[in-house]
Protein backbone atom coordinates (compact mmCIF):
# COMPACT_ATOMS: atom_id res chain seq x y z
CA UNK A 1 0.00 0.00 0.00
CA UNK A 2 1.55 3.31 -1.00
CA UNK A 3 2.20 5.50 2.01
CA UNK A 4 3.01 8.74 0.23
CA UNK A 5 0.28 11.27 0.83
CA UNK A 6 -1.89 8.63 2.49
CA UNK A 7 -2.72 10.64 5.61
CA UNK A 8 -4.19 13.43 3.54
CA UNK A 9 -6.14 11.52 0.90
CA UNK A 10 -6.71 7.92 1.94
CA UNK A 11 -10.26 6.89 2.85
CA UNK A 12 -8.73 4.31 5.20
CA UNK A 13 -7.25 4.54 8.69
CA UNK A 14 -4.10 2.41 8.87
CA UNK A 15 -3.20 0.27 11.89
CA UNK A 16 0.01 -1.60 12.61
CA UNK A 17 -0.43 -5.23 13.61
CA UNK A 18 0.13 -4.34 17.27
CA UNK A 19 -2.37 -1.47 17.17
CA UNK A 20 -5.01 -3.66 15.54
CA UNK A 21 -4.40 -6.53 17.98
CA UNK A 22 -5.31 -4.28 20.92
CA UNK A 23 -8.82 -3.91 19.48
CA UNK A 24 -9.58 -7.55 20.27
CA UNK A 25 -10.79 -6.51 23.76
CA UNK A 26 -12.29 -9.58 25.43
CA UNK A 27 -13.25 -11.47 22.25
CA UNK A 28 -12.70 -15.15 23.14
CA UNK A 29 -10.43 -17.46 21.16
CA UNK A 30 -12.60 -20.28 19.81
CA UNK A 31 -10.20 -21.94 17.34
CA UNK A 32 -7.41 -24.43 18.03
CA UNK A 33 -4.22 -25.32 16.17
CA UNK A 34 -6.03 -28.40 14.86
CA UNK A 35 -8.83 -26.20 13.50
CA UNK A 36 -6.31 -24.03 11.67
CA UNK A 37 -4.67 -27.07 10.15
CA UNK A 38 -8.00 -27.95 8.53
CA UNK A 39 -8.85 -24.39 7.49
CA UNK A 40 -5.71 -23.09 5.79
CA UNK A 41 -5.07 -23.46 2.08
CA UNK A 42 -2.02 -25.11 0.54
CA UNK A 43 1.07 -22.89 0.87
CA UNK A 44 -0.86 -20.32 2.95
CA UNK A 45 0.36 -20.65 6.55
CA UNK A 46 -1.65 -19.21 9.42
CA UNK A 47 -0.94 -19.32 13.15
CA UNK A 48 -2.87 -18.90 16.37
CA UNK A 49 -1.09 -15.55 16.72
CA UNK A 50 -2.67 -14.47 13.41
CA UNK A 51 -6.09 -15.43 14.74
CA UNK A 52 -5.58 -13.65 18.06
CA UNK A 53 -3.99 -10.48 16.67
CA UNK A 54 -5.86 -10.07 13.36
CA UNK A 55 -8.99 -12.17 13.07
CA UNK A 56 -10.39 -11.84 16.60
CA UNK A 57 -10.42 -8.01 16.38
CA UNK A 58 -12.00 -8.36 12.93
CA UNK A 59 -14.58 -10.78 14.33
CA UNK A 60 -15.40 -8.29 17.08
CA UNK A 61 -15.79 -5.47 14.53
CA UNK A 62 -18.04 -7.59 12.33
CA UNK A 63 -20.19 -8.60 15.29
CA UNK A 64 -20.87 -4.90 15.92
CA UNK A 65 -21.52 -4.20 12.25
CA UNK A 66 -23.83 -7.19 11.79
CA UNK A 67 -25.88 -6.29 14.86
CA UNK A 68 -26.24 -2.67 13.72
CA UNK A 69 -27.10 -3.62 10.12
CA UNK A 70 -29.68 -6.18 11.16
CA UNK A 71 -31.26 -3.47 13.29
CA UNK A 72 -31.55 -1.28 10.20
CA UNK A 73 -33.14 -4.12 8.25
CA UNK A 74 -35.64 -4.65 11.07
CA UNK A 75 -36.44 -0.94 11.06
CA UNK A 76 -37.04 -1.03 7.31
CA UNK A 77 -39.36 -4.02 7.62
CA UNK A 78 -41.26 -2.27 10.38
CA UNK A 79 -41.60 0.84 8.21
CA UNK A 80 -42.89 -1.22 5.28
CA UNK A 81 -45.19 -3.25 7.50
CA UNK A 82 -43.62 -6.58 6.53
CA UNK A 83 -42.66 -9.28 8.99
CA UNK A 84 -41.46 -12.14 6.79
CA UNK A 85 -38.03 -12.87 5.39
CA UNK A 86 -34.48 -12.52 6.67
CA UNK A 87 -31.86 -10.28 5.10
CA UNK A 88 -28.39 -11.80 5.39
CA UNK A 89 -25.26 -9.77 6.05
CA UNK A 90 -22.94 -10.34 3.08
CA UNK A 91 -19.15 -10.06 3.29
CA UNK A 92 -17.05 -9.94 0.11
CA UNK A 93 -13.40 -11.02 0.05
CA UNK A 94 -11.22 -10.01 -2.93
CA UNK A 95 -7.56 -10.21 -3.94
CA UNK A 96 -5.13 -11.89 -6.30
CA UNK A 97 -4.81 -15.57 -6.97
CA UNK A 98 -2.51 -17.22 -4.36
CA UNK A 99 -2.79 -14.32 -1.90
CA UNK A 100 -4.76 -16.29 0.70
CA UNK A 101 -8.41 -15.34 0.17
CA UNK A 102 -9.70 -18.86 0.81
CA UNK A 103 -7.91 -19.18 4.14
CA UNK A 104 -9.24 -15.82 5.30
CA UNK A 105 -12.76 -16.76 4.21
CA UNK A 106 -12.71 -20.12 6.01
CA UNK A 107 -11.20 -18.71 9.21
CA UNK A 108 -13.79 -15.94 9.31
CA UNK A 109 -16.59 -18.42 8.68
CA UNK A 110 -15.38 -20.55 11.59
CA UNK A 111 -15.02 -17.59 13.96
CA UNK A 112 -18.33 -15.94 13.05
CA UNK A 113 -20.17 -19.25 13.32
CA UNK A 114 -18.95 -19.61 16.90
CA UNK A 115 -20.41 -16.42 18.25
CA UNK A 116 -22.54 -17.04 21.40
CA UNK A 117 -25.79 -16.67 19.44
CA UNK A 118 -24.44 -19.20 16.86
CA UNK A 119 -25.41 -17.37 13.64
CA UNK A 120 -25.77 -19.39 10.48
CA UNK A 121 -22.74 -18.59 8.32
CA UNK A 122 -22.31 -19.80 4.73
CA UNK A 123 -19.44 -19.42 2.25
CA UNK A 124 -19.45 -19.43 -1.55
CA UNK A 125 -16.70 -18.72 -4.06
CA UNK A 126 -17.28 -17.04 -7.39
CA UNK A 127 -15.32 -19.84 -9.11
CA UNK A 128 -18.63 -21.67 -9.53
CA UNK A 129 -19.87 -18.79 -11.68
CA UNK A 130 -17.06 -19.10 -14.20
CA UNK A 131 -18.29 -20.17 -17.60
CA UNK A 132 -17.61 -23.90 -18.19
CA UNK A 133 -14.41 -24.64 -20.07
CA UNK A 134 -16.35 -25.57 -23.20
CA UNK A 135 -17.97 -22.13 -23.21
CA UNK A 136 -14.65 -20.42 -22.52
CA UNK A 137 -13.09 -22.31 -25.44
CA UNK A 138 -15.98 -21.27 -27.65
CA UNK A 139 -15.53 -17.64 -26.64
CA UNK A 140 -11.74 -17.76 -26.93
CA UNK A 141 -11.36 -16.99 -23.22
CA UNK A 142 -9.47 -19.99 -21.82
CA UNK A 143 -6.33 -17.86 -21.50
CA UNK A 144 -8.36 -15.22 -19.67
CA UNK A 145 -9.96 -17.53 -17.13
CA UNK A 146 -10.49 -15.51 -13.96
CA UNK A 147 -10.78 -12.22 -15.85
CA UNK A 148 -14.15 -10.43 -15.43
CA UNK A 149 -15.40 -11.52 -18.85
CA UNK A 150 -14.93 -15.22 -17.98
CA UNK A 151 -17.74 -15.15 -15.40
CA UNK A 152 -21.48 -15.58 -15.90
CA UNK A 153 -22.17 -12.24 -14.27
CA UNK A 154 -25.97 -12.29 -14.72
CA UNK A 155 -26.10 -15.66 -12.92
CA UNK A 156 -23.95 -14.33 -10.06
CA UNK A 157 -26.08 -11.19 -9.74
CA UNK A 158 -29.25 -13.30 -9.77
CA UNK A 159 -27.84 -15.56 -7.05
CA UNK A 160 -26.85 -12.66 -4.78
CA UNK A 161 -30.17 -10.90 -5.36
CA UNK A 162 -32.11 -14.00 -4.33
CA UNK A 163 -29.98 -14.55 -1.22
CA UNK A 164 -30.22 -10.90 -0.20
CA UNK A 165 -33.99 -11.04 -0.64
CA UNK A 166 -34.14 -13.87 1.90
CA UNK A 167 -35.26 -16.55 -0.52
CA UNK A 168 -34.86 -20.13 0.75
CA UNK A 169 -32.55 -22.73 -0.79
CA UNK A 170 -30.80 -20.61 -3.43
CA UNK A 171 -28.52 -22.79 -5.57
CA UNK A 172 -24.96 -21.88 -6.53
CA UNK A 173 -22.90 -23.87 -9.07
CA UNK A 174 -19.83 -25.80 -7.90
CA UNK A 175 -16.31 -25.53 -9.30
CA UNK A 176 -13.65 -28.24 -9.04
CA UNK A 177 -10.01 -27.13 -8.89
CA UNK A 178 -9.06 -30.76 -9.55
CA UNK A 179 -10.70 -30.91 -12.97
CA UNK A 180 -10.33 -27.13 -13.46
CA UNK A 181 -13.96 -26.74 -14.48
CA UNK A 182 -17.50 -26.19 -13.28
CA UNK A 183 -19.08 -29.54 -12.36
CA UNK A 184 -22.16 -30.10 -14.57
CA UNK A 185 -25.36 -30.23 -12.53
CA UNK A 186 -23.60 -29.87 -9.16
CA UNK A 187 -24.90 -27.15 -6.83
CA UNK A 188 -24.66 -26.03 -3.23
CA UNK A 189 -27.77 -24.60 -1.56
CA UNK A 190 -27.64 -21.41 0.48
CA UNK A 191 -30.65 -21.40 2.78
CA UNK A 192 -31.26 -18.03 4.43
CA UNK A 193 -28.01 -17.59 6.35
CA UNK A 194 -27.41 -14.83 8.88
CA UNK A 195 -24.06 -14.16 7.22
CA UNK A 196 -22.84 -15.07 3.72
CA UNK A 197 -19.16 -14.78 2.79
CA UNK A 198 -18.47 -14.39 -0.95
CA UNK A 199 -14.85 -14.95 -2.00
CA UNK A 200 -13.47 -14.20 -5.45
CA UNK A 201 -10.89 -12.39 -7.54
CA UNK A 202 -13.04 -9.63 -8.99
CA UNK A 203 -15.92 -9.25 -6.54
CA UNK A 204 -15.19 -5.54 -5.95
CA UNK A 205 -14.97 -4.57 -9.61
CA UNK A 206 -17.74 -2.35 -11.00
CA UNK A 207 -18.79 -3.04 -14.59
CA UNK A 208 -18.85 -0.29 -17.15
CA UNK A 209 -21.87 1.89 -16.61
CA UNK A 210 -24.47 1.54 -19.39
CA UNK A 211 -25.03 4.51 -21.66
CA UNK A 212 -28.82 4.22 -21.24
CA UNK A 213 -28.51 5.19 -17.57
CA UNK A 214 -30.84 2.46 -16.29
CA UNK A 215 -30.18 0.58 -13.09
CA UNK A 216 -27.43 -2.02 -13.34
CA UNK A 217 -26.38 -3.73 -10.10
CA UNK A 218 -22.75 -4.47 -9.28
CA UNK A 219 -21.71 -7.59 -7.37
CA UNK A 220 -20.42 -5.35 -4.60
CA UNK A 221 -23.83 -3.64 -4.30
CA UNK A 222 -24.94 -6.70 -2.34
CA UNK A 223 -22.07 -6.50 0.15
CA UNK A 224 -22.42 -5.04 3.61
CA UNK A 225 -18.68 -5.31 4.22
CA UNK A 226 -15.70 -6.03 1.98
CA UNK A 227 -12.13 -7.19 2.54
CA UNK A 228 -9.15 -6.98 0.18
CA UNK A 229 -6.11 -9.22 0.78
CA UNK A 230 -3.03 -7.27 -0.31
CA UNK A 231 0.69 -8.02 -0.81
CA UNK A 232 3.59 -6.99 -3.02
CA UNK A 233 3.50 -8.46 -6.52
CA UNK A 234 6.86 -10.17 -5.96
CA UNK A 235 5.54 -11.96 -2.88
CA UNK A 236 2.38 -13.13 -4.65
CA UNK A 237 4.40 -14.38 -7.61
CA UNK A 238 6.58 -16.43 -5.27
CA UNK A 239 3.53 -17.86 -3.47
CA UNK A 240 1.92 -18.74 -6.79
CA UNK A 241 5.02 -20.56 -8.06
CA UNK A 242 5.57 -22.36 -4.74
CA UNK A 243 1.94 -23.48 -4.70
CA UNK A 244 2.24 -24.76 -8.26
CA UNK A 245 5.28 -26.82 -7.26
CA UNK A 246 3.42 -28.23 -4.26
CA UNK A 247 0.44 -29.15 -6.41
CA UNK A 248 2.70 -30.83 -8.95
CA UNK A 249 3.75 -33.25 -6.23
CA UNK A 250 0.25 -33.72 -4.80
CA UNK A 251 -3.03 -32.91 -6.59
CA UNK A 252 -1.55 -33.10 -10.11
CA UNK A 253 -0.72 -36.78 -9.50
CA UNK A 254 -4.43 -37.61 -9.43
CA UNK A 255 -5.30 -39.08 -12.87
CA UNK A 256 -8.47 -36.95 -12.88
CA UNK A 257 -6.51 -33.71 -12.48
CA UNK A 258 -6.66 -31.29 -15.40
CA UNK A 259 -2.91 -30.79 -14.88
CA UNK A 260 -2.03 -34.48 -14.53
CA UNK A 261 0.23 -34.23 -17.59
CA UNK A 262 2.52 -31.96 -15.53
CA UNK A 263 2.92 -34.30 -12.56
CA UNK A 264 6.20 -35.82 -13.69
CA UNK A 265 8.06 -32.81 -15.02
CA UNK A 266 11.09 -31.65 -13.03
CA UNK A 267 10.97 -28.65 -10.70
CA UNK A 268 12.91 -26.40 -13.07
CA UNK A 269 10.41 -26.93 -15.88
CA UNK A 270 7.48 -26.64 -13.44
CA UNK A 271 8.77 -23.30 -12.18
CA UNK A 272 9.19 -22.07 -15.75
CA UNK A 273 5.59 -23.00 -16.58
CA UNK A 274 4.25 -21.49 -13.35
CA UNK A 275 6.13 -18.26 -13.94
CA UNK A 276 4.80 -18.12 -17.50
CA UNK A 277 1.23 -18.58 -16.25
CA UNK A 278 1.76 -15.95 -13.58
CA UNK A 279 3.30 -13.36 -15.89
CA UNK A 280 1.06 -13.96 -18.90
CA UNK A 281 -2.29 -14.37 -17.14
CA UNK A 282 -2.52 -13.80 -13.41
CA UNK A 283 -0.28 -10.74 -13.14
CA UNK A 284 -2.15 -9.12 -16.02
CA UNK A 285 -5.47 -9.78 -14.29
CA UNK A 286 -4.09 -8.41 -11.02
CA UNK A 287 -2.86 -5.19 -12.58
CA UNK A 288 -5.81 -4.58 -14.90
CA UNK A 289 -8.77 -5.73 -12.84
CA UNK A 290 -8.06 -6.75 -9.24
CA UNK A 291 -5.60 -4.22 -7.79
CA UNK A 292 -7.60 -1.18 -8.99
CA UNK A 293 -10.49 -2.34 -6.76
CA UNK A 294 -8.38 -2.27 -3.57
CA UNK A 295 -9.45 1.25 -2.51
CA UNK A 296 -13.11 0.18 -2.67
CA UNK A 297 -12.70 -2.33 0.18
CA UNK A 298 -13.92 -1.56 3.67
CA UNK A 299 -10.86 -3.35 5.09
CA UNK A 300 -7.44 -4.07 3.58
CA UNK A 301 -5.23 -6.79 5.08
CA UNK A 302 -1.62 -6.25 4.03
CA UNK A 303 0.71 -9.28 4.09
CA UNK A 304 4.50 -9.53 4.22
CA UNK A 305 6.66 -12.10 2.43
CA UNK A 306 5.83 -14.78 5.02
CA UNK A 307 2.03 -14.40 4.65
CA UNK A 308 2.00 -12.58 8.00
CA UNK A 309 -0.49 -9.71 8.09
CA UNK A 310 1.58 -6.67 9.01
CA UNK A 311 -0.92 -3.86 8.48
CA UNK A 312 -4.68 -3.35 8.55
CA UNK A 313 -6.47 -0.44 6.87
CA UNK A 314 -10.08 0.23 7.88
CA UNK A 315 -12.27 2.53 5.85
CA UNK A 316 -13.05 5.67 7.83
CA UNK A 317 -16.65 5.98 8.98
N, C-alpha and C positions, 0 to 999 in steps of 0.2 A: 504494500500500500504506500503510495507516494506520500511523504511527510511534508514536502515543501508547500507552504501556504495552507496547510490543512486546517489549522486553528481558525483561520479567517473564513474559509469557504466550505469546509466539509459539513455535510448534514449529520455526520456521526460524531459521537463522543468516544474517544479512544481510551481503552484501559489496558494497562500491563496485565500480565497473568496474575501477579500478586494482588493488584488492585481489584481485579474481577473476582478472585477467589474469596476475598473478604465479604463479598455480597451473598455468599452462601447462607449466612446467618445460621439458623438452627435446622436447615433442611437435612433430613436424615439420609444416610447412605444406605441404599436398599439393594445394591448390586455387589456381587462377590467377584473374586478373580476368575472363578469357574464360569460365571455369567459372561464376563468379558471375553473369555476364550471362545465362547460360542457366538458372540455378537460381532466380533471384528472381522473385517474382510481380509483376504489374502494380501500380504505385504502392506498392511495398514495397522501398525501396532497401536495399542491403547492401554493405558495403565489405570490403576485405581486412583493415582494422583490426578490424572486427567479428569476422571469422573468427579472427584472431590473439588478440584480447583476450577473446572470449566463447566461441566455439565450439571452439577448440582445448583450453582447459581443460576444457570440458564433455566433449569427446571423450576426453580423458585419464581423467576421472572414470568415464565409462561403460565404458572399457576395463577398468578395475579392477573395476567392479561386474559386468560380464558374465563376466569370468574367475572371480570368486568364486561367482557364481550357478551357472554351469555346473559348477563343482566340487561344489556342493551337489546338483545334479541327478544327477551321476555317483555321488555317495555314496548317494543314494536308490535309484538303479538297482542298485547293488551290494548294498544292504541287501535289496532285493526279489528279487534274483537274476535280474534281467532285463538283457539286453544290447542289445536292439533299440531303435530309435526315437531321435529327437533332439528335445529340448525347446528351442524358440526363446526367446530373451530378447525380451520385448515392451515397447516404449516407447510410451506414450500422450502425445499433444500436444493440449491443449485451449486454448480462448480464444474471444473474440468473433469474429464475422465482421469481415473487413478488418483484423485486428490483426497478421497476418503468420504465421499457423500454417504455411501451405504452404511458405513460404520456409524457415522453420526446419526443417521436416521434410525438405525436399530437400537442404539444406546438411548436415544431420546424416547423411542417407543417404550422401551423397557422401564425407564424412569417414570414417564408420565403415567403408564399403566399401573404403577405401584403407589400412586397417591392414596391417602387414606380413604377417599371416597371411591376409589377404584374405577376411574372413568374407562370407558371403552375406547381403546386407541387402535387404529388401523394404519397400515402402511401400504402404499402402492408406488411403483416406479413407472416412469413414463416410457420405459423400454417396451412395455406391452403395446404401446400406441404407435410404435414404429410400423411403417408399412412392411408386409411380409417380403422376404427376399425376392420372390418372383415378381412382385410389383416394383420393387426397387430396381431390379434388372430391366424390367420393361420401361421404366422411366429414366434409365441411365444414371441411377443415383447410388449404386452400390458403393462407389468410392466416396460418397458423401453421407454415409450412414451415420446418424447422430446429428447431422446438420438440421436446422429447422424444417427444411423442405422434405425431409425423410419421414416426418411424423404425420399421422392422420389427425391433423389438428381439429377438424370438426368433431371427430369421435371423442377426443380428449375433452373438448369444451362441453360436449353433451354429457359426458360422464361426470365432470365436476359440477355442472349445473344441476344434475339430478341428485347428486350427493348433498350439495348445498341446500337444495330444496327439501331435504329430509325424506326423500323417497326410500322405501325399503329395498334391500337386496339389489343394489345396482352392480352390474357386472363389468369387470375390467378384463381385458385380454392379458394373457400371460406370455412372457418372453423367456426363452431358454438361452443362457449364455453358452451352454454346452453345444447346442446345435446352431447357435448364432442366428436364431430366427424366432418369430412369433409361432407359438404352438397352435395349429389349427383346432378350433373348437374349444380350446382350454380357456377357462375364465376363473376369476376369483371374485366372490361377492362381498361387497361392502354394504353392511346393513346398519345404517343409522348410527354411526359412531359418535362419541362425544368429541373426539379429536381424530383428524385424518392427516397423516404426513405424506406429502407428495414429493418424491425425489427424482431429479432428472437434470440433464445438462442445461437445457434451455428454458426452464420453467419461468424465468424472470424476463424473458425477451418479449417485448411488445411487437406485434406484427405491424406492417405498414398500414397506416390509416387509410381507409377507403375514400376515394374522391367524392363519393355521393354523400358523405357525412352522416350516414345512418349508423345506428349502434352496432358495434362489433366488439364482443368481449375478448379480453386477453386471458390467458391462463392465470396470470397473477391477479386478475380481478377477483378471483375466488379465494385468494389467500388472506388470512387474518394476520399472518406473521411469516416472514421469509428470512432464510439464512443462506449466506454465500460462504463456501469453503475456499479459502484463498491461499496461495503459495507462489513463490517465484517459479517462473517457467522452467528454469534449470532443475529445480527440485522435482517438479511434476514429471518432467521428461525422465529423470532417473528412476522415479517410482514406477512409471509406466514400463520402462525397459526391464526393471527388476521383476515386476509382476509377470511380464511376458515370459521371462526365463523360468520363473517358478511354475507357471502354467504349463510350459513345455515339458516339465518333468512330472507333472501331476495330471491335470484335467485333459491335456492334449493327448495323453496316452489312451484315453477311452476311445474305442473304435467308433463311437457315435459322435465324437467331437468334430465340429466343422474344421478344426485346425489339426486333426489327427495326422495329416501328412507332414506336419512340422515336428512331430514328437521326437524324431530320431536325428535331427540335424544337430550339429555341434553348437556350443554356446556362442562362438564367434559369429557364425552365420545367423543364429537366432537374434543376437543383439543387432546385427545389421538390418534384419527384417523389421524388428521392433522399432528401431530408430527411423527407418524409412516410413513406417506407418505413422509414427508420432509426428514427424516433420511434414509429411505430405497430407495428412488428414486431420489428426487430432489437434496439432498446434494451430493449424489454419482455423479450425472451428473455434478454438479457444480465443484466438485474437479477433476473429470477425464477429462472433456471435455470443460467446459466453462471458468473457472478461468485460465487455461494455455494459453488461447488466449488473455488475458488482455494486455500483452506487445505489441501485434500486432496492437492495436488500435492507431489511430492518436490522439485521445483525450480520457482521462479517467476522469469521473466525480465521485468523491468520496463522499459518503453520510455518515452522522452521524446517530445516533439512531432515530432521529426525521424526517428522510428523507430529511434533509437540506443538500445541497451540501456544503461541507466545504473545498474542495480542488479540483483543476483542474490541470491536467497534460497534456501538449501539446507536441506532438512529435517534437523534434528539427528538424529544416529544414537543 
